[in-house]
Amino acid sequence: MLLMFVVWLVVFIGIFRGWRWVPLLALANLAYTLLVLRIHMTDPIPLNF
C-alpha cells in the first residue's frame, strides 16, 4: 500500500513537471492498484477504507 501511495505521488508531481514517462507509470500503477484491490476484496478479512 505504501508503494502504491509513493508511486501515485510521483505521478502527481510528474504531471506538473512535464515528465514524458508519467502516463506509462500512471497506467502501470493503475493496474497495480486494481490488482491490490482485487486481492483484498476476495480476502476473508477485507481492508477498512
OpenMM code with the backbone's topology and positions (N, CA, C; nanometers):
from openmm import Vec3, app, unit

residues = "MET LEU LEU MET PHE VAL VAL TRP LEU VAL VAL PHE ILE GLY ILE PHE ARG GLY TRP ARG TRP VAL PRO LEU LEU ALA LEU ALA ASN LEU ALA TYR THR LEU LEU VAL LEU ARG ILE HIS MET THR ASP PRO ILE PRO LEU ASN PHE".split()
positions = [
    Vec3(0.0827, -0.1192, 0.0000),
    Vec3(0.0000, 0.0000, 0.0000),
    Vec3(0.0871, 0.1256, 0.0000),
    Vec3(0.1972, 0.1205, 0.0726),
    Vec3(0.2872, 0.2357, 0.0755),
    Vec3(0.3491, 0.2585, -0.0625),
    Vec3(0.3840, 0.1484, -0.1299),
    Vec3(0.4396, 0.1602, -0.2644),
    Vec3(0.3402, 0.2281, -0.3581),
    Vec3(0.2132, 0.1902, -0.3485),
    Vec3(0.1101, 0.2488, -0.4326),
    Vec3(0.0989, 0.3987, -0.4068),
    Vec3(0.1019, 0.4395, -0.2812),
    Vec3(0.0925, 0.5816, -0.2463),
    Vec3(0.2123, 0.6595, -0.2998),
    Vec3(0.3319, 0.6029, -0.2845),
    Vec3(0.4528, 0.6721, -0.3291),
    Vec3(0.4530, 0.6875, -0.4812),
    Vec3(0.4131, 0.5837, -0.5517),
    Vec3(0.4128, 0.5917, -0.6986),
    Vec3(0.3072, 0.6901, -0.7465),
    Vec3(0.1892, 0.6947, -0.6830),
    Vec3(0.0888, 0.7943, -0.7225),
    Vec3(0.1381, 0.9352, -0.6938),
    Vec3(0.2156, 0.9522, -0.5872),
    Vec3(0.2745, 1.0826, -0.5568),
    Vec3(0.3737, 1.1232, -0.6654),
    Vec3(0.4556, 1.0291, -0.7114),
    Vec3(0.5496, 1.0573, -0.8205),
    Vec3(0.4738, 1.0924, -0.9482),
    Vec3(0.3646, 1.0227, -0.9766),
    Vec3(0.2830, 1.0526, -1.0946),
    Vec3(0.2261, 1.1940, -1.0848),
    Vec3(0.1748, 1.2294, -0.9673),
    Vec3(0.1165, 1.3630, -0.9480),
    Vec3(0.2215, 1.4722, -0.9685),
    Vec3(0.3391, 1.4530, -0.9115),
    Vec3(0.4470, 1.5504, -0.9285),
    Vec3(0.4925, 1.5542, -1.0738),
    Vec3(0.5014, 1.4384, -1.1363),
    Vec3(0.5463, 1.4300, -1.2749),
    Vec3(0.4540, 1.4990, -1.3731),
    Vec3(0.3253, 1.5025, -1.3433),
    Vec3(0.2304, 1.5721, -1.4312),
    Vec3(0.2641, 1.7201, -1.4362),
    Vec3(0.2926, 1.7785, -1.3211),
    Vec3(0.3222, 1.9217, -1.3166),
    Vec3(0.4637, 1.9535, -1.3645),
    Vec3(0.5549, 1.8571, -1.3539),
    Vec3(0.6915, 1.8793, -1.4010),
    Vec3(0.7048, 1.8560, -1.5508),
    Vec3(0.6062, 1.7886, -1.6111),
    Vec3(0.6076, 1.7647, -1.7549),
    Vec3(0.6925, 1.6466, -1.7973),
    Vec3(0.7113, 1.5507, -1.7076),
    Vec3(0.7888, 1.4323, -1.7430),
    Vec3(0.7108, 1.3487, -1.8436),
    Vec3(0.7795, 1.3044, -1.9479),
    Vec3(0.7116, 1.2355, -2.0581),
    Vec3(0.6751, 1.0913, -2.0256),
    Vec3(0.7417, 1.0289, -1.9290),
    Vec3(0.7169, 0.8886, -1.8980),
    Vec3(0.6064, 0.8700, -1.7940),
    Vec3(0.5455, 0.9791, -1.7499),
    Vec3(0.4439, 0.9710, -1.6451),
    Vec3(0.3193, 0.8929, -1.6882),
    Vec3(0.2684, 0.9099, -1.8115),
    Vec3(0.1486, 0.8315, -1.8479),
    Vec3(0.1700, 0.6804, -1.8398),
    Vec3(0.2871, 0.6330, -1.8774),
    Vec3(0.3140, 0.4889, -1.8662),
    Vec3(0.3182, 0.4455, -1.7209),
    Vec3(0.3809, 0.5270, -1.6362),
    Vec3(0.3848, 0.4962, -1.4938),
    Vec3(0.2444, 0.4983, -1.4340),
    Vec3(0.1627, 0.5938, -1.4766),
    Vec3(0.0257, 0.6029, -1.4250),
    Vec3(-0.0558, 0.4797, -1.4648),
    Vec3(-0.0416, 0.4340, -1.5878),
    Vec3(-0.1152, 0.3147, -1.6313),
    Vec3(-0.0678, 0.1901, -1.5568),
    Vec3(0.0631, 0.1794, -1.5378),
    Vec3(0.1163, 0.0646, -1.4640),
    Vec3(0.0685, 0.0669, -1.3194),
    Vec3(0.0673, 0.1843, -1.2586),
    Vec3(0.0230, 0.1934, -1.1196),
    Vec3(-0.1273, 0.1720, -1.1079),
    Vec3(-0.2031, 0.2126, -1.2080),
    Vec3(-0.3471, 0.1861, -1.2068),
    Vec3(-0.3727, 0.0356, -1.2095),
    Vec3(-0.2974, -0.0357, -1.2933),
    Vec3(-0.3118, -0.1814, -1.2982),
    Vec3(-0.2726, -0.2439, -1.1644),
    Vec3(-0.1649, -0.1939, -1.1039),
    Vec3(-0.1215, -0.2451, -0.9735),
    Vec3(-0.2267, -0.2164, -0.8658),
    Vec3(-0.2852, -0.0970, -0.8694),
    Vec3(-0.3893, -0.0604, -0.7730),
    Vec3(-0.5098, -0.1529, -0.7864),
    Vec3(-0.5532, -0.1770, -0.9084),
    Vec3(-0.6679, -0.2659, -0.9299),
    Vec3(-0.6361, -0.4087, -0.8862),
    Vec3(-0.5124, -0.4527, -0.9097),
    Vec3(-0.4723, -0.5863, -0.8661),
    Vec3(-0.4748, -0.5975, -0.7142),
    Vec3(-0.4214, -0.4979, -0.6454),
    Vec3(-0.4210, -0.4989, -0.4986),
    Vec3(-0.5636, -0.4966, -0.4446),
    Vec3(-0.6490, -0.4128, -0.5024),
    Vec3(-0.7880, -0.4084, -0.4572),
    Vec3(-0.8598, -0.5403, -0.4820),
    Vec3(-0.8326, -0.6018, -0.5968),
    Vec3(-0.8976, -0.7299, -0.6269),
    Vec3(-0.8542, -0.8378, -0.5277),
    Vec3(-0.7260, -0.8383, -0.4940),
    Vec3(-0.6763, -0.9369, -0.3981),
    Vec3(-0.7398, -0.9147, -0.2613),
    Vec3(-0.7491, -0.7896, -0.2192),
    Vec3(-0.8018, -0.7617, -0.0862),
    Vec3(-0.9534, -0.7744, -0.0791),
    Vec3(-1.0227, -0.7574, -0.1903),
    Vec3(-1.1682, -0.7724, -0.1879),
    Vec3(-1.2089, -0.9185, -0.1747),
    Vec3(-1.1214, -1.0117, -0.2151),
    Vec3(-1.1549, -1.1532, -0.2023),
    Vec3(-1.0993, -1.2123, -0.0732),
    Vec3(-1.0283, -1.1313, 0.0043),
    Vec3(-0.9714, -1.1769, 0.1308),
    Vec3(-1.0832, -1.1874, 0.2354),
    Vec3(-1.0798, -1.2908, 0.3207),
    Vec3(-1.1849, -1.3012, 0.4224),
    Vec3(-1.1820, -1.1863, 0.5228),
    Vec3(-1.0672, -1.1227, 0.5392),
    Vec3(-1.0580, -1.0049, 0.6264),
    Vec3(-1.0330, -0.8839, 0.5363),
    Vec3(-1.1379, -0.8139, 0.4950),
    Vec3(-1.1182, -0.7050, 0.3988),
    Vec3(-1.0536, -0.5831, 0.4638),
    Vec3(-0.9964, -0.4989, 0.3786),
    Vec3(-0.9404, -0.3743, 0.4273),
    Vec3(-1.0537, -0.2799, 0.4630),
    Vec3(-1.0342, -0.2002, 0.5649),
    Vec3(-1.1329, -0.0982, 0.6019),
    Vec3(-1.0846, 0.0360, 0.5513),
    Vec3(-1.1512, 0.0901, 0.4537),
    Vec3(-1.1119, 0.2191, 0.3959),
    Vec3(-1.1860, 0.3299, 0.4664),
] * unit.nanometer
topology = app.Topology()
chain = topology.addChain("A")
for resn in residues:
    res = topology.addResidue(resn, chain)
    for name in ("N", "CA", "C"):
        topology.addAtom(name, app.Element.getBySymbol(name[0]), res)
